Amino acid sequence: MIVYKTGVDGIHEGMLTGFFVGWPDVPDPQTHLRLLQNSDKRVLAIDESNGRVVGFITAITDGVLSSYIPFLEVVPEYQERGIGESLVERMLEELKGIYMIDVMCDEELQPFYERLGMQRSQGMIIRNYHRQSGK
Ligand SMILES: CC(C)(COP(=O)(O)OP(=O)(O)OC[C@H]1O[C@@H](n2cnc3c(N)ncnc32)[C@H](O)[C@@H]1OP(=O)(O)O)[C@@H](O)C(=O)NCCC(=O)NCCS
């Protein structure tokens, strides 16, 4: 069974494997744990049978008007079971009442977020690739 947690108590590096698929410079589990701890909000999907974190979503917010969702990922073996959708729904609940909730995503994922009540927009970014691993 998959359980969902909004806190990081009891989460350790050994539970955070298999994430950042396709990233050239992968953040290590220690860095992953740090970003979960430092995020204003996070929801974790955990496989109760083995204690592994199999999906996560984070948000940065001022708690007043704005919020941004930088990360959503479900490890490949657990994809296509509704976990990603559930993580987004739970995060939107966490951010309920906040005026702006923003996500940057590839065009192919826009229908996924549209199904969850979000609308298409445009944005601008900077990516310092030499800092991708967070080290
Ligand atoms: C996007 C992601 C979190 C979805 O997780 P999931 O648990 O498989 O999601 P769900 O089972 O709730 O929903 C599956 C839906 O995701 C959508 N989806 C996932 N990956 C997709 C992709 N590359 N292109 C288009 N749609 C995609 C599909 O609509 C799929 O629905 P379908 O089965 O009707 O085709 C997961 O595929 C993932 O971790 N991808 C890599 C990281 C990523 O792209 N994160 C989003 C950053 S904005």
Ligand as a Chemical Component Dictionary entry (heavy atoms), coordinates in Angstrom:
data_LIG
# 
_chem_comp.id                   LIG 
_chem_comp.type                 NON-POLYMER 
_chem_comp.pdbx_formal_charge   0 
_chem_comp.three_letter_code    LIG 
# 
loop_
_chem_comp_atom.comp_id 
_chem_comp_atom.atom_id 
_chem_comp_atom.alt_atom_id 
_chem_comp_atom.type_symbol 
_chem_comp_atom.charge 
_chem_comp_atom.model_Cartn_x 
_chem_comp_atom.model_Cartn_y 
_chem_comp_atom.model_Cartn_z 
_chem_comp_atom.pdbx_ordinal 
LIG C1  C1  C 0 4.920  13.007 -14.391 1  
LIG C2  C2  C 0 4.941  11.878 -13.357 2  
LIG C3  C3  C 0 5.205  12.463 -11.974 3  
LIG C4  C4  C 0 3.568  11.220 -13.347 4  
LIG O1  O1  O 0 3.585  10.240 -12.317 5  
LIG P1  P1  P 0 2.626  8.964  -12.365 6  
LIG O2  O2  O 0 2.572  8.409  -10.999 7  
LIG O3  O3  O 0 3.013  8.061  -13.469 8  
LIG O4  O4  O 0 1.247  9.700  -12.722 9  
LIG P2  P2  P 0 -0.215 9.105  -12.730 10 
LIG O5  O5  O 0 -0.166 7.612  -12.724 11 
LIG O6  O6  O 0 -0.998 9.793  -11.691 12 
LIG O7  O7  O 0 -0.722 9.634  -14.115 13 
LIG C5  C5  C 0 -0.126 9.120  -15.300 14 
LIG C6  C6  C 0 -0.293 10.178 -16.343 15 
LIG O8  O8  O 0 0.883  10.974 -16.381 16 
LIG C7  C7  C 0 0.983  11.571 -17.660 17 
LIG N1  N1  N 0 2.378  11.505 -18.085 18 
LIG C8  C8  C 0 3.416  10.997 -17.411 19 
LIG N2  N2  N 0 4.549  11.157 -18.087 20 
LIG C9  C9  C 0 4.225  11.774 -19.209 21 
LIG C10 C10 C 0 4.961  12.235 -20.305 22 
LIG N3  N3  N 0 6.297  12.075 -20.382 23 
LIG N4  N4  N 0 4.287  12.840 -21.304 24 
LIG C11 C11 C 0 2.971  13.033 -21.246 25 
LIG N5  N5  N 0 2.199  12.618 -20.230 26 
LIG C12 C12 C 0 2.829  12.005 -19.226 27 
LIG C13 C13 C 0 0.071  10.812 -18.550 28 
LIG O9  O9  O 0 -1.019 11.677 -18.761 29 
LIG C14 C14 C 0 -0.421 9.627  -17.734 30 
LIG O10 O10 O 0 -1.762 9.376  -18.016 31 
LIG P3  P3  P 0 -2.146 8.155  -19.004 32 
LIG O11 O11 O 0 -1.842 6.929  -18.228 33 
LIG O12 O12 O 0 -3.576 8.410  -19.242 34 
LIG O13 O13 O 0 -1.267 8.310  -20.201 35 
LIG C15 C15 C 0 5.996  10.799 -13.700 36 
LIG O14 O14 O 0 5.785  10.347 -15.015 37 
LIG C16 C16 C 0 7.434  11.258 -13.546 38 
LIG O15 O15 O 0 7.994  11.205 -12.454 39 
LIG N6  N6  N 0 8.025  11.728 -14.650 40 
LIG C17 C17 C 0 9.425  12.188 -14.627 41 
LIG C18 C18 C 0 9.593  13.501 -13.897 42 
LIG C19 C19 C 0 8.686  14.585 -14.429 43 
LIG O16 O16 O 0 8.500  14.759 -15.624 44 
LIG N7  N7  N 0 8.100  15.349 -13.487 45 
LIG C20 C20 C 0 7.246  16.460 -13.763 46 
LIG C21 C21 C 0 8.023  17.721 -13.639 47 
LIG S1  S1  S 0 7.038  19.133 -14.086 48 
# 
loop_
_chem_comp_bond.comp_id 
_chem_comp_bond.atom_id_1 
_chem_comp_bond.atom_id_2 
_chem_comp_bond.value_order 
_chem_comp_bond.pdbx_ordinal 
LIG C1  C2  SING 1  
LIG C2  C3  SING 2  
LIG C2  C4  SING 3  
LIG C2  C15 SING 4  
LIG C4  O1  SING 5  
LIG O1  P1  SING 6  
LIG P1  O2  DOUB 7  
LIG P1  O3  SING 8  
LIG P1  O4  SING 9  
LIG O4  P2  SING 10 
LIG P2  O5  DOUB 11 
LIG P2  O6  SING 12 
LIG P2  O7  SING 13 
LIG O7  C5  SING 14 
LIG C5  C6  SING 15 
LIG C6  O8  SING 16 
LIG C6  C14 SING 17 
LIG O8  C7  SING 18 
LIG C7  N1  SING 19 
LIG C7  C13 SING 20 
LIG N1  C8  SING 21 
LIG N1  C12 SING 22 
LIG C8  N2  DOUB 23 
LIG N2  C9  SING 24 
LIG C9  C10 SING 25 
LIG C9  C12 DOUB 26 
LIG C10 N3  SING 27 
LIG C10 N4  DOUB 28 
LIG N4  C11 SING 29 
LIG C11 N5  DOUB 30 
LIG N5  C12 SING 31 
LIG C13 O9  SING 32 
LIG C13 C14 SING 33 
LIG C14 O10 SING 34 
LIG O10 P3  SING 35 
LIG P3  O11 DOUB 36 
LIG P3  O12 SING 37 
LIG P3  O13 SING 38 
LIG C15 O14 SING 39 
LIG C15 C16 SING 40 
LIG C16 O15 DOUB 41 
LIG C16 N6  SING 42 
LIG N6  C17 SING 43 
LIG C17 C18 SING 44 
LIG C18 C19 SING 45 
LIG C19 O16 DOUB 46 
LIG C19 N7  SING 47 
LIG N7  C20 SING 48 
LIG C20 C21 SING 49 
LIG C21 S1  SING 50 
# 
